[in-house]
Amino acid sequence: MQKPLLFACLALAVLHFTDEAHAQFTDAHAYDNTPVGTNQLELGYAYTSADSSIDASLVIAEARLNLDQGVLDYKRYFGVSNRLMWAQAGVPFARVEGSIGGTDISGSISGTGDSSYQVGILWTGGPALGVAQFEDYRPSASLGTSLTITAPTGSYDSNRILNLGSNRWSFKPEVALRYPFGPEQKWQVDAYANVYFFTDNTTYQGREILRQEPLVGLEGHISYSISDSVWVSLDTRYAFRGSTSVDGVDQNNTQRVFVLGTEMTATIDSRNSLLFAFAKTLEHENAPAAVGFSVKYDYLWGKGYK
């Protein structure tokens, strides 16, 4: 196999890998009611590894990709018309290493990834309450929505094989249903439906135009509160569509991915908490078989926090 063709395969692998990384779970309990005036600073680390056959006819072209990613994220909760709203902004810092099995082709890159911004609201079941009012608050079924925008601020060079930025915008509207149940409401079901919409990358591999149809995602999370400070969850995500074209040529690569994972959150005190997560791709078509874990630390402050 000629080296330029292998380089093209590795580039396609990175494209799928980075899309898969940013299309992972929305955390369970992401739409829980939270006191207004709360500020949240989140520091996170994630590791993901993927081993992907890009084209069945190119059996030698197996790409092994490893992603180490740190995230700095800020979120602010506030009330509008007695409804809870929030605004969030985050930027990742990452290192990606890639290689193709059976060849001496490999590469790596470090830097910033594409930044993301989100606004969300709880339409029902999420009254705007202060910290003191939460002592008498009892969670109920709720409906929420959000819009996440990813901006092309990450490092990108059309002449490189590996890139951390995607050189395009994405928009992810999401609808979320939350339902606590059982004795003392220790159980909770979260159901999310979201769609990623992508703008074109007009400098893909130099001068080519990369287009991608919407990537649809459905998620289910069931969690159990072991105590007032610890809950665990079982998480699933199914994503489909998202096929691409390059300079108008359909790549016939409609995606189908089923991911299974688990999360655990441990609240240290009113200001500090930790979240641990693990996820693995169980079924995949035109997407990497990925496995990874993440650790997040959250610090809260605001009026009423002690």
Summary of the structure (lengths in Angstrom):
residues: 306
radius of gyration: 20.3
end to end distance: 63.6
largest distance: 67.9
contacts: 1023
relative contact order: 0.18
helix: 9%
strand: 58%
